[in-house]
């Protein structure tokens, strides 16, 4: 069961995160962003997405080995979800 302190921290973090997201979107020039995205070279865009995915896989691999070294036997998929 989730304690009251943990629940309060969650809601505080959620409110702060949504406030930052709202303020960012309020100040963003979304029309210009859409135009800039349309100009992206497809090859470079695909490479950037693949590099991002590979980065997450590497971080999950490091976490998996660190947890295993500490005696916590989690599967790689669980480490990736973390």
N, CA, C and O atoms as a GROMACS GRO file, in nm:
protein
  328
    1UNK      N    1   0.084  -0.118   0.000
    1UNK     CA    2   0.000   0.000   0.000
    1UNK      C    3   0.088   0.124   0.000
    1UNK      O    4   0.193   0.127   0.065
    2UNK      N    5   0.046   0.224  -0.072
    2UNK     CA    6   0.123   0.347  -0.085
    2UNK      C    7   0.099   0.434   0.037
    2UNK      O    8  -0.016   0.458   0.077
    3UNK      N    9   0.208   0.482   0.097
    3UNK     CA   10   0.194   0.567   0.215
    3UNK      C   11   0.148   0.707   0.175
    3UNK      O   12   0.157   0.744   0.058
    4UNK      N   13   0.101   0.782   0.272
    4UNK     CA   14   0.052   0.916   0.245
    4UNK      C   15   0.160   1.010   0.195
    4UNK      O   16   0.134   1.094   0.109
    5UNK      N   17   0.282   0.994   0.248
    5UNK     CA   18   0.393   1.080   0.205
    5UNK      C   19   0.427   1.054   0.059
    5UNK      O   20   0.449   1.148  -0.017
    6UNK      N   21   0.432   0.926   0.020
    6UNK     CA   22   0.462   0.891  -0.118
    6UNK      C   23   0.355   0.944  -0.212
    6UNK      O   24   0.387   0.994  -0.320
    7UNK      N   25   0.231   0.934  -0.173
    7UNK     CA   26   0.121   0.984  -0.254
    7UNK      C   27   0.131   1.136  -0.270
    7UNK      O   28   0.108   1.189  -0.379
    8UNK      N   29   0.164   1.206  -0.162
    8UNK     CA   30   0.179   1.352  -0.169
    8UNK      C   31   0.294   1.391  -0.260
    8UNK      O   32   0.283   1.486  -0.338
    9UNK      N   33   0.405   1.318  -0.251
    9UNK     CA   34   0.519   1.346  -0.340
    9UNK      C   35   0.480   1.326  -0.485
    9UNK      O   36   0.518   1.405  -0.572
   10UNK      N   37   0.405   1.219  -0.512
   10UNK     CA   38   0.362   1.192  -0.649
   10UNK      C   39   0.279   1.307  -0.702
   10UNK      O   40   0.305   1.357  -0.812
   11UNK      N   41   0.180   1.351  -0.626
   11UNK     CA   42   0.093   1.459  -0.673
   11UNK      C   43   0.168   1.590  -0.685
   11UNK      O   44   0.140   1.668  -0.776
   12UNK      N   45   0.261   1.617  -0.595
   12UNK     CA   46   0.342   1.738  -0.605
   12UNK      C   47   0.426   1.735  -0.732
   12UNK      O   48   0.433   1.834  -0.805
   13UNK      N   49   0.491   1.621  -0.758
   13UNK     CA   50   0.572   1.607  -0.880
   13UNK      C   51   0.485   1.618  -1.004
   13UNK      O   52   0.526   1.678  -1.104
   14UNK      N   53   0.365   1.560  -1.001
   14UNK     CA   54   0.274   1.567  -1.116
   14UNK      C   55   0.231   1.710  -1.142
   14UNK      O   56   0.228   1.754  -1.257
   15UNK      N   57   0.197   1.784  -1.039
   15UNK     CA   58   0.153   1.923  -1.055
   15UNK      C   59   0.268   2.009  -1.108
   15UNK      O   60   0.248   2.090  -1.199
   16UNK      N   61   0.387   1.992  -1.051
   16UNK     CA   62   0.502   2.070  -1.098
   16UNK      C   63   0.535   2.036  -1.243
   16UNK      O   64   0.560   2.125  -1.324
   17UNK      N   65   0.534   1.908  -1.276
   17UNK     CA   66   0.563   1.866  -1.413
   17UNK      C   67   0.463   1.918  -1.514
   17UNK      O   68   0.501   1.966  -1.620
   18UNK      N   69   0.334   1.910  -1.480
   18UNK     CA   70   0.231   1.961  -1.572
   18UNK      C   71   0.238   2.112  -1.584
   18UNK      O   72   0.210   2.166  -1.691
   19UNK      N   73   0.273   2.181  -1.477
   19UNK     CA   74   0.288   2.326  -1.483
   19UNK      C   75   0.402   2.365  -1.576
   19UNK      O   76   0.388   2.456  -1.657
   20UNK      N   77   0.515   2.296  -1.564
   20UNK     CA   78   0.629   2.324  -1.652
   20UNK      C   79   0.592   2.294  -1.797
   20UNK      O   80   0.627   2.371  -1.886
   21UNK      N   81   0.522   2.183  -1.821
   21UNK     CA   82   0.479   2.149  -1.957
   21UNK      C   83   0.386   2.257  -2.012
   21UNK      O   84   0.402   2.299  -2.126
   22UNK      N   85   0.290   2.302  -1.932
   22UNK     CA   86   0.196   2.405  -1.976
   22UNK      C   87   0.269   2.535  -2.009
   22UNK      O   88   0.243   2.596  -2.113
   23UNK      N   89   0.362   2.577  -1.922
   23UNK     CA   90   0.435   2.701  -1.947
   23UNK      C   91   0.524   2.690  -2.071
   23UNK      O   92   0.538   2.787  -2.146
   24UNK      N   93   0.583   2.574  -2.092
   24UNK     CA   94   0.666   2.552  -2.211
   24UNK      C   95   0.582   2.560  -2.338
   24UNK      O   96   0.621   2.627  -2.434
   25UNK      N   97   0.467   2.493  -2.339
   25UNK     CA   98   0.380   2.497  -2.457
   25UNK      C   99   0.322   2.636  -2.480
   25UNK      O  100   0.300   2.676  -2.594
   26UNK      N  101   0.298   2.709  -2.372
   26UNK     CA  102   0.244   2.845  -2.384
   26UNK      C  103   0.344   2.937  -2.453
   26UNK      O  104   0.305   3.024  -2.531
   27UNK      N  105   0.473   2.919  -2.425
   27UNK     CA  106   0.576   3.006  -2.483
   27UNK      C  107   0.628   2.956  -2.617
   27UNK      O  108   0.697   3.030  -2.687
   28UNK      N  109   0.596   2.834  -2.654
   28UNK     CA  110   0.650   2.776  -2.777
   28UNK      C  111   0.579   2.833  -2.899
   28UNK      O  112   0.460   2.864  -2.895
   29UNK      N  113   0.655   2.845  -3.007
   29UNK     CA  114   0.599   2.885  -3.136
   29UNK      C  115   0.573   2.755  -3.213
   29UNK      O  116   0.658   2.709  -3.290
   30UNK      N  117   0.454   2.697  -3.192
   30UNK     CA  118   0.425   2.564  -3.248
   30UNK      C  119   0.417   2.565  -3.400
   30UNK      O  120   0.449   2.465  -3.464
   31UNK      N  121   0.376   2.677  -3.459
   31UNK     CA  122   0.369   2.685  -3.605
   31UNK      C  123   0.510   2.675  -3.664
   31UNK      O  124   0.533   2.602  -3.760
   32UNK      N  125   0.602   2.749  -3.606
   32UNK     CA  126   0.741   2.745  -3.653
   32UNK      C  127   0.802   2.607  -3.629
   32UNK      O  128   0.879   2.557  -3.711
   33UNK      N  129   0.769   2.546  -3.516
   33UNK     CA  130   0.818   2.412  -3.487
   33UNK      C  131   0.771   2.312  -3.592
   33UNK      O  132   0.848   2.228  -3.639
   34UNK      N  133   0.643   2.322  -3.630
   34UNK     CA  134   0.590   2.234  -3.733
   34UNK      C  135   0.660   2.253  -3.866
   34UNK      O  136   0.687   2.156  -3.937
   35UNK      N  137   0.690   2.378  -3.900
   35UNK     CA  138   0.762   2.405  -4.025
   35UNK      C  139   0.903   2.348  -4.019
   35UNK      O  140   0.953   2.294  -4.118
   36UNK      N  141   0.968   2.360  -3.905
   36UNK     CA  142   1.104   2.309  -3.890
   36UNK      C  143   1.108   2.157  -3.897
   36UNK      O  144   1.199   2.099  -3.956
   37UNK      N  145   1.009   2.093  -3.839
   37UNK     CA  146   1.003   1.947  -3.844
   37UNK      C  147   0.984   1.898  -3.987
   37UNK      O  148   1.038   1.794  -4.025
   38UNK      N  149   0.908   1.974  -4.066
   38UNK     CA  150   0.886   1.936  -4.205
   38UNK      C  151   1.014   1.943  -4.287
   38UNK      O  152   1.025   1.876  -4.390
   39UNK      N  153   1.112   2.021  -4.243
   39UNK     CA  154   1.237   2.037  -4.316
   39UNK      C  155   1.344   1.936  -4.277
   39UNK      O  156   1.454   1.938  -4.333
   40UNK      N  157   1.316   1.849  -4.181
   40UNK     CA  158   1.416   1.753  -4.134
   40UNK      C  159   1.445   1.651  -4.243
   40UNK      O  160   1.354   1.598  -4.306
   41UNK      N  161   1.573   1.624  -4.264
   41UNK     CA  162   1.615   1.520  -4.356
   41UNK      C  163   1.573   1.386  -4.297
   41UNK      O  164   1.602   1.358  -4.180
   42UNK      N  165   1.505   1.303  -4.375
   42UNK     CA  166   1.451   1.177  -4.324
   42UNK      C  167   1.560   1.082  -4.274
   42UNK      O  168   1.540   1.013  -4.174
   43UNK      N  169   1.673   1.080  -4.342
   43UNK     CA  170   1.781   0.990  -4.299
   43UNK      C  171   1.834   1.034  -4.163
   43UNK      O  172   1.851   0.951  -4.074
   44UNK      N  173   1.860   1.164  -4.146
   44UNK     CA  174   1.911   1.213  -4.018
   44UNK      C  175   1.807   1.197  -3.907
   44UNK      O  176   1.842   1.168  -3.793
   45UNK      N  177   1.682   1.215  -3.940
   45UNK     CA  178   1.576   1.195  -3.841
   45UNK      C  179   1.570   1.050  -3.794
   45UNK      O  180   1.557   1.023  -3.674
   46UNK      N  181   1.581   0.957  -3.889
   46UNK     CA  182   1.579   0.814  -3.854
   46UNK      C  183   1.702   0.778  -3.770
   46UNK      O  184   1.692   0.701  -3.675
   47UNK      N  185   1.818   0.833  -3.806
   47UNK     CA  186   1.940   0.806  -3.730
   47UNK      C  187   1.926   0.859  -3.587
   47UNK      O  188   1.970   0.793  -3.492
   48UNK      N  189   1.866   0.976  -3.571
   48UNK     CA  190   1.848   1.034  -3.437
   48UNK      C  191   1.755   0.946  -3.353
   48UNK      O  192   1.782   0.924  -3.235
   49UNK      N  193   1.647   0.896  -3.412
   49UNK     CA  194   1.554   0.810  -3.339
   49UNK      C  195   1.622   0.678  -3.301
   49UNK      O  196   1.605   0.630  -3.190
   50UNK      N  197   1.698   0.621  -3.393
   50UNK     CA  198   1.769   0.496  -3.364
   50UNK      C  199   1.875   0.516  -3.256
   50UNK      O  200   1.893   0.430  -3.170
   51UNK      N  201   1.945   0.629  -3.260
   51UNK     CA  202   2.045   0.657  -3.156
   51UNK      C  203   1.979   0.672  -3.020
   51UNK      O  204   2.034   0.628  -2.919
   52UNK      N  205   1.863   0.733  -3.017
   52UNK     CA  206   1.790   0.748  -2.891
   52UNK      C  207   1.748   0.612  -2.837
   52UNK      O  208   1.763   0.586  -2.718
   53UNK      N  209   1.696   0.527  -2.923
   53UNK     CA  210   1.654   0.393  -2.880
   53UNK      C  211   1.774   0.312  -2.831
   53UNK      O  212   1.765   0.242  -2.730
   54UNK      N  213   1.886   0.322  -2.901
   54UNK     CA  214   2.007   0.251  -2.859
   54UNK      C  215   2.056   0.302  -2.724
   54UNK      O  216   2.105   0.224  -2.642
   55UNK      N  217   2.044   0.431  -2.702
   55UNK     CA  218   2.084   0.489  -2.574
   55UNK      C  219   2.001   0.430  -2.460
   55UNK      O  220   2.056   0.394  -2.356
   56UNK      N  221   1.870   0.421  -2.479
   56UNK     CA  222   1.785   0.361  -2.376
   56UNK      C  223   1.820   0.215  -2.352
   56UNK      O  224   1.820   0.170  -2.238
   57UNK      N  225   1.851   0.142  -2.458
   57UNK     CA  226   1.890   0.002  -2.441
   57UNK      C  227   2.020  -0.011  -2.363
   57UNK      O  228   2.034  -0.099  -2.278
   58UNK      N  229   2.115   0.077  -2.390
   58UNK     CA  230   2.242   0.073  -2.317
   58UNK      C  231   2.222   0.107  -2.170
   58UNK      O  232   2.281   0.043  -2.083
   59UNK      N  233   2.141   0.208  -2.142
   59UNK     CA  234   2.113   0.244  -2.003
   59UNK      C  235   2.045   0.128  -1.930
   59UNK      O  236   2.077   0.098  -1.816
   60UNK      N  237   1.950   0.063  -1.998
   60UNK     CA  238   1.882  -0.052  -1.938
   60UNK      C  239   1.981  -0.166  -1.913
   60UNK      O  240   1.972  -0.234  -1.811
   61UNK      N  241   2.075  -0.186  -2.005
   61UNK     CA  242   2.176  -0.290  -1.986
   61UNK      C  243   2.266  -0.262  -1.867
   61UNK      O  244   2.297  -0.353  -1.790
   62UNK      N  245   2.307  -0.138  -1.852
   62UNK     CA  246   2.391  -0.101  -1.738
   62UNK      C  247   2.313  -0.120  -1.608
   62UNK      O  248   2.366  -0.176  -1.512
   63UNK      N  249   2.187  -0.076  -1.605
   63UNK     CA  250   2.105  -0.093  -1.485
   63UNK      C  251   2.086  -0.241  -1.453
   63UNK      O  252   2.093  -0.280  -1.337
   64UNK      N  253   2.063  -0.322  -1.555
   64UNK     CA  254   2.045  -0.466  -1.537
   64UNK      C  255   2.168  -0.527  -1.470
   64UNK      O  256   2.156  -0.604  -1.374
   65UNK      N  257   2.288  -0.493  -1.520
   65UNK     CA  258   2.410  -0.550  -1.463
   65UNK      C  259   2.439  -0.495  -1.323
   65UNK      O  260   2.488  -0.568  -1.237
   66UNK      N  261   2.409  -0.368  -1.300
   66UNK     CA  262   2.428  -0.312  -1.165
   66UNK      C  263   2.336  -0.380  -1.064
   66UNK      O  264   2.380  -0.416  -0.954
   67UNK      N  265   2.210  -0.397  -1.100
   67UNK     CA  266   2.116  -0.461  -1.009
   67UNK      C  267   2.153  -0.607  -0.985
   67UNK      O  268   2.143  -0.656  -0.873
   68UNK      N  269   2.196  -0.676  -1.090
   68UNK     CA  270   2.236  -0.815  -1.076
   68UNK      C  271   2.359  -0.826  -0.987
   68UNK      O  272   2.370  -0.918  -0.907
   69UNK      N  273   2.452  -0.730  -1.000
   69UNK     CA  274   2.571  -0.730  -0.915
   69UNK      C  275   2.538  -0.703  -0.770
   69UNK      O  276   2.613  -0.745  -0.681
   70UNK      N  277   2.428  -0.633  -0.744
   70UNK     CA  278   2.387  -0.604  -0.606
   70UNK      C  279   2.299  -0.715  -0.550
   70UNK      O  280   2.257  -0.708  -0.434
   71UNK      N  281   2.272  -0.818  -0.631
   71UNK     CA  282   2.193  -0.931  -0.582
   71UNK      C  283   2.045  -0.921  -0.611
   71UNK      O  284   1.967  -1.001  -0.560
   72UNK      N  285   2.004  -0.825  -0.691
   72UNK     CA  286   1.863  -0.812  -0.729
   72UNK      C  287   1.844  -0.874  -0.867
   72UNK      O  288   1.892  -0.820  -0.967
   73UNK      N  289   1.776  -0.986  -0.871
   73UNK     CA  290   1.759  -1.058  -0.996
   73UNK      C  291   1.633  -1.010  -1.068
   73UNK      O  292   1.525  -1.065  -1.049
   74UNK      N  293   1.648  -0.908  -1.150
   74UNK     CA  294   1.538  -0.861  -1.234
   74UNK      C  295   1.566  -0.900  -1.377
   74UNK      O  296   1.682  -0.910  -1.418
   75UNK      N  297   1.462  -0.922  -1.453
   75UNK     CA  298   1.481  -0.952  -1.594
   75UNK      C  299   1.522  -0.824  -1.667
   75UNK      O  300   1.504  -0.713  -1.617
   76UNK      N  301   1.578  -0.842  -1.787
   76UNK     CA  302   1.619  -0.725  -1.865
   76UNK      C  303   1.499  -0.638  -1.900
   76UNK      O  304   1.509  -0.516  -1.901
   77UNK      N  305   1.385  -0.702  -1.929
   77UNK     CA  306   1.266  -0.623  -1.964
   77UNK      C  307   1.219  -0.539  -1.846
   77UNK      O  308   1.172  -0.426  -1.865
   78UNK      N  309   1.232  -0.591  -1.725
   78UNK     CA  310   1.197  -0.512  -1.606
   78UNK      C  311   1.293  -0.395  -1.588
   78UNK      O  312   1.252  -0.285  -1.554
   79UNK      N  313   1.422  -0.420  -1.613
   79UNK     CA  314   1.520  -0.313  -1.605
   79UNK      C  315   1.493  -0.207  -1.710
   79UNK      O  316   1.509  -0.088  -1.684
   80UNK      N  317   1.452  -0.249  -1.828
   80UNK     CA  318   1.421  -0.155  -1.936
   80UNK      C  319   1.300  -0.069  -1.900
   80UNK      O  320   1.296   0.049  -1.932
   81UNK      N  321   1.202  -0.129  -1.835
   81UNK     CA  322   1.082  -0.054  -1.795
   81UNK      C  323   1.112   0.050  -1.689
   81UNK      O  324   1.047   0.154  -1.683
   82UNK      N  325   1.211   0.021  -1.605
   82UNK     CA  326   1.250   0.117  -1.501
   82UNK      C  327   1.308   0.239  -1.568
   82UNK      O  328   1.348   0.334  -1.500
   0.00000   0.00000   0.00000
